[in-house]
Amino acid sequence: MTTNAHDARPLLLGTRRSKLAVAQATWAADRVTAATGRAVRLVPLSTEGDESDAPIERFGSTGVFVTALRKALLAGEVDFVVHSCKDLPTAPEAALRLAAVPAREDPRDALAGPAGLPGSLDALPPGAAVGTGSPRRAAQILARAPHVAVVPLRGNVDSRLARTATGELDAVVLAMAGLSRLGRLGEVAAPLRPDIVLPAPGQGALAIECRADDPATASVLATADDPPTRLAVTAERAFLAGLDAGCTSPVGALATPANARGLRLDGLVAAPDGSTVLRSAATATVETRAEATALGERLARALLADGGAALLTTPAGTAAADPRTRPDRPARASQPLGRG
């Protein structure tokens, strides 16, 4: 679809003010303009999650980074918004439409920090201070490397990496996608394989929303949609919804191609202190969003039945304790589910 950029007013794109959010919004805007010729202007907005230094899990609700953007969208102040897909609540919002899920960046997490940092969690020295603001990452780090100390961490990518440069932290764990979009892959000691740290549902993908009653804008934005990414993210988010867990819960999921028409979904539920980690996988032929949703729901039911329900009721906030003070209990893996 092509349009003369001078024939219509610029579309207004609401975005968080952080450097990463602006980079993501700019990337999405450029894709829309390149595909349609429609100009896009960014409108920076503030969110509760950006304005507070409190740990994310203490906000007590999902959508901490998206609520303000959605309010501006529903009020007609902007035409569409861009979120990190992993921040998007799973509960449907009838007045909004998920118009596009563009092609995904690298979904993995990464161990990052100063030059000379070992290239694996296992190689970090005893007592090494590893910073993260994610209960999901903290639980898996502690399960894999009980000899390190996990330190709670908030702030933007620059401020987090700065704490390794000063020696306050030995390393931080961040998303590869964010580091890539900010041009900071040079500070990655090593990507963390999904079998070591499973990403958050939707990690590395963007979610572009517009109003449900604005089909013209939805049509423009649809040019940025990537169907394989949309199916993968749909399965991951259905898994998260099936667990009735929020984006700050120690839950991971990643869908990857299994064959020409198949999708493999890996899922994880963990105790906040990493003392127990339940993992399982399911594979199915997936060609529609309904099939992707069914795959995610099936894996969620399996992990809930295998002990995930009890883990999700464990109080948060214990993951930052020095792992050397807790009993050393091994992670446990569930058996993969069969094809459905």
N, C-alpha and C positions, 0 to 999 in steps of 0.2 A: 504494500500500500504506500503510495506517495502523495504528498500534499505540498503545495507551495507554502513555505514557512511564512510568507507575507500575507497569506489569505486568512490566517486565524491568529488570535492573540496567543501569546506564550502560555503553555500549561504551567500551573503553579505546583511545585513539588515540595511538600513539607518534609523536613529532615531534622533529626537531632543535630546539635551544634558541635559534637565531638569531631575531631579530625577524621576518624575512621568513618563515622556516619556520613559526613560530607563527601568523603571519597567514594563511598558506596552509592550515594545518591547521584553524584556526578557521573559515575560509571553508568548507572541506569538511565539517566537523562540523555547521555551521549548515544546509548543504544536506541532509544526511542526516536531521537532526532535523526539518526543515521537511517533508520528504517522508514520513517514517515515524512521527514522534512519539517515536522512540527517542532517549534522552539520550546524549550523548557527552562523555567527560571526557578532556582532554589529559594525556599523560604525557611530559614533556620528557626527551630522551635526548641523550647526548653522542656525537659521531662523531669519527673520526680527522681528517677533513678540517676540522672546526671547531676542533680543538685545536692545529693546526699552522699556522704562517705560511709554510711552504715552498710554492713554486709547485706547483700541482696536478699538473703533468706529472711531477714528481719522485717521486710516490708509487709509480709503476711499476705501477699496476693500476687497473682500473675499479671503480666502486662505492664510492669513498672516502667518499661522503656517505650511503650507504644500508646498508652492512654492519651497523653497530651496530643500526639499526632492524630489519633483517631478523632478526638474532639474537634480539632481544627478542620479536619476533613468533613465531618458531619455538619459543622457550622458553615461550610462553604468558603472557608478562608483559603483553602488550597484545593487543587483538583485531584491530587493523588499523593500517596506517601510511600516511602520505602523503609522497610524494617529488615533487620537481621532475622531470618526465618526462625532461628532458634529462640528468639524473644517473643514470637507471636503466640498469644493464648490459643489453645485448641478449641475452646468454646466458640461456636459460630456466632457471628454478628450479622443479623439479618439485613441491616441497613448498608452493609459494606460488601464489596466483591473482591476476592483475591484474583486480580486481573492477570497477573503474570508471576511466574517463578522462573527467573532467567537461569542460564547455564551456571552450574555450580563451580565454585572455586574448590581448591583442595580442602576436604572436610576434616583432615586430621588436626590433632593438637601438636604442639611443638615444644621441646625443651629449648629455652632461649636464655641468653645471657652474655657475659663478657668473653673475649677471645680466650681460648684454652679450656673452655668448659667441656667436661666429658660428654661424649655423644650418646649417653644412655642414662636412664635413672639408676640402673644397677651400678654404674661406675662412679656415681657421686660418693664423696667421702661420708663416713658416719657423722650424723648430726648436721649435714648440709641443710641450709635453710632454703626451701623451695616455696615461692609465693604463688598463690592462686586465690581468686575470689569465688571459685566454683566448687560447691560441695561434690559434684560429680567427679571433677578432676581430683580433688583432695582424696576422696575415698579410693579411687583407683591407684593414685600415687602411693598411698599408705599400704594398700594391698600388695603392690608390686615391690616397693622399696621401703620396708618398715624401718630401715636404718636412717631415713631422712626425717627432718622436721618440717611439717607443712605450716606455712605462715599465712594467715588471712590477708587478702590484698584487694584493694579497690583502686580505681583510677583508670586513666586512659593508657594506651599502649606505651606512649613515651614515658609517662611517670613510672610505670611498672618496670620498664627496662632500665630506667635511671637508677632504680634501687639496687640493681645488680652492678651497675658501673661504680657506685659508691662503696660496694662491699656489704651493704646492709643485708642483701640477699645473695645467695650463691647462684640461684637460677629462678626463672619464672616459667610457668606453663601458659602458653597463649595459643590462640587459633592460627593455624597456618594461613587461612584465608585473609584474616585481618592484617597479618604481617606482610603478606603479598600485596594487598591493596595499598598499603602504606609505604611500599618499597623498602621493607626492613627484613627481608629474608636473609640478609648477610649476618644477622645476629642469631640465627637458628643454629643450635648445636646439632640437633637431629630432630626430624619429624618423629612422632610417637606412633608406632603401628597401632591400628585399631584393636589388635588382640592384646595390647598393653594398656592403652587408654582409649576406650570407645567414645567417639564424639557425641555431642548433644544432638538430639533429633533436629534435623534441619540445619546443622552447622555447615557453614560455607556457602549456603544458599541465601538469596534475597527474596523478600516477599513484597510485591507491589500491589497496593490496595487502592481502590477508588470507590465512589459511592455506587450502590446498587442501582440507583435511579439515573445513572449517567452512562448509558450504553455507548455514546459517542466516544467518551474518554476511554472506556473499557476496550473498545475496538482498536484505538490507537495503541494502548498499552499491551494488547495481546501480541503485538509484533515482537515483544521482548521475551515471550514465554518459550521455555525449552521443555518439550513434553517428557523426555526421559528424567530430567531433574524433577519435574512436577510429580511424576509417579513415585519416584524414590522418596521425596519429601512427604507425599501423602501417606505412604506406608509408615514412615517414621513417626509422623504426627498422630496417626491413628493408634500406634503402639503407645505413645505418651498419653493420649486421651483414654485409652483402654485401661491404663493403670490408674487413672484419675490423679495423676501427679502433675505438679507445676513445673515450670522451666527451671526452678532452683532445686529440684529434688535430685538425689544421686542416681540419675537414670541416664542411660546412653542408648543410642540406636543408630544404625547405619545400614542403608539399603544399597546393594550393588548388583550389577547385572549378573545373572547366573548362566544364561545362554541367550539365544536369539530373542526369546520372548519371556524369559524368566527373571525373577527378582529374588535375591537372597536378602533376608532381613536379619541382622544380628541385633539382639537386645540385651540390656543389662540393668539390674537393680542391685544397689549396694547399701550396706550399712554405712552411715556417715563416717565412721572411724576406719573403714576398710576391713573390718574384722571378718565380714562375710560379703562375697560378691557372687551373685547369681547371674549366669549368662546362658543364653540359648539362641537358637537360630531356626528360621523357617524359610522354606523356599516354595514358590508357586509361580505358575504362569500368570503374568500380569500385563494386561493390555489396556485396562481401563482404570479410572480412579476408584471405582467401586471394588475392583479386584485388589487394588493396592490397599484400600481401607480394610478389606476383609483379612488380608495378610497381617497387617499391623494388629488388628484386634485379636486374631488367633494367637499370635506370639504373646501378647499381653496376658491373655487368659492363662496361657501355659506357665508364665513366670509367676503370676499371682498364685496359682495353685501350688507352685514349687517352693513357696516361702516368701515370695516378693511382697505379699500383702502385709506380712509382719514387719518386713524391713522398711516399708514405706510409712509405718506408724512410729518408727524409731525417732526420737527427738533429734532435730538438727543441732548443729553447733558444736559437736564433739570432734569434728574432723581435724581441727587445728591443734589438738593436744599432741604433745610429744609422743610419737609412736613407740618410743622405748619404754613408756610407762604402761602400755596396754598389753594384755596377753597376746602372744603371737599365734593367731588362728588363721589357717590357710584359706585362700579363696576357694570357692566350690563352683564348678561348671556344670550346668544342666546338659542333658543330652540334646543334640539338635533335633528339631521336629522334622517329620517327613514332609514330602511334597503334598500340597493340598489342592 
